[in-house]
């Protein structure tokens, strides 16, 4: 299994409920073979390298605490526009693709 977009295109960070490293460590603690994270700048590359260097699988308690802390921000979908809007839907943005 491949984990993609562990920072939700940066939207998770806008909620100010978790850090980038926490998000990456969470994704890396799931049963995935690979976690893919964007590297669009040197800062993002260094962030990913830091997360990899400091990674220790999160305990069940740590995961529960992180999910509890982030749950209120996830309730209305404000920080998940890829799920709640057509902003990331290529077909919605390009209806001509449907013929």
C-alpha positions as CSV (number, residue, x, y, z in Angstrom):
1,X,0.0,0.0,0.0
2,X,1.2,3.5,-0.9
3,X,0.4,6.5,1.3
4,X,0.0,9.7,-0.7
5,X,-0.4,13.4,0.4
6,X,0.2,13.0,4.1
7,X,-0.1,16.7,4.5
8,X,-3.3,17.0,2.3
9,X,-1.6,19.5,0.0
10,X,-0.7,21.6,3.1
11,X,-4.3,21.9,4.2
12,X,-3.8,19.9,7.4
13,X,-1.1,22.4,8.5
14,X,-3.6,25.3,8.1
15,X,-5.7,23.7,10.8
16,X,-2.8,24.3,13.2
17,X,-3.6,21.0,15.0
18,X,-0.6,19.0,13.9
19,X,2.9,19.7,12.6
20,X,4.2,18.4,9.3
21,X,6.5,16.0,11.0
22,X,3.6,14.6,13.1
23,X,1.6,14.1,9.9
24,X,4.5,12.3,8.2
25,X,5.2,10.2,11.3
26,X,1.5,9.2,11.4
27,X,1.5,8.2,7.8
28,X,4.7,6.3,8.2
29,X,3.2,4.5,11.2
30,X,0.3,3.1,9.1
31,X,0.7,-0.3,7.3
32,X,2.2,1.2,4.1
33,X,5.2,0.2,2.1
34,X,5.8,3.8,1.0
35,X,4.7,7.3,1.9
36,X,4.9,9.8,-0.9
37,X,5.3,13.5,0.2
38,X,5.8,16.5,-2.0
39,X,9.3,17.9,-2.4
40,X,8.6,21.2,-4.2
41,X,11.2,23.1,-2.3
42,X,14.4,22.6,-0.3
43,X,12.5,23.3,2.8
44,X,10.0,20.5,2.0
45,X,12.8,18.2,1.2
46,X,14.6,19.0,4.5
47,X,11.3,18.5,6.3
48,X,10.8,15.1,4.8
49,X,14.4,14.1,5.6
50,X,14.0,15.3,9.2
51,X,10.8,13.2,9.5
52,X,12.6,10.1,8.1
53,X,15.6,10.6,10.4
54,X,13.6,11.0,13.5
55,X,10.9,8.4,12.7
56,X,9.9,5.9,15.3
57,X,6.5,4.2,14.8
58,X,3.8,5.9,16.8
59,X,2.3,3.9,19.6
60,X,-1.5,3.3,19.7
61,X,-1.7,5.9,22.4
62,X,0.2,8.5,20.4
63,X,-2.0,7.8,17.4
64,X,-5.2,8.1,19.5
65,X,-4.0,11.4,21.0
66,X,-3.2,12.8,17.6
67,X,-6.5,11.8,16.1
68,X,-8.4,13.2,19.1
69,X,-6.5,16.5,18.8
70,X,-7.2,16.8,15.0
71,X,-10.8,15.5,15.1
72,X,-12.4,18.9,15.7
73,X,-10.7,20.4,12.6
74,X,-11.8,17.4,10.5
75,X,-15.5,17.6,11.4
76,X,-16.7,20.0,8.7
77,X,-14.3,19.2,6.0
78,X,-12.9,22.8,5.9
79,X,-9.4,21.5,5.8
80,X,-10.1,18.6,3.3
81,X,-11.2,20.5,0.1
82,X,-10.1,17.4,-1.9
83,X,-13.0,15.6,-0.3
84,X,-15.6,18.5,0.0
85,X,-15.1,20.6,-3.1
86,X,-14.6,20.0,-6.8
87,X,-11.3,22.1,-6.6
88,X,-9.2,18.9,-7.2
89,X,-11.6,17.2,-9.5
90,X,-10.0,17.3,-13.0
91,X,-13.3,16.1,-14.6
92,X,-15.3,18.9,-12.9
93,X,-12.7,21.4,-14.1
94,X,-12.7,20.0,-17.6
95,X,-16.3,18.9,-18.6
96,X,-15.2,18.5,-22.2
97,X,-13.4,15.3,-21.2
98,X,-16.8,13.7,-20.8
99,X,-17.5,14.2,-24.5
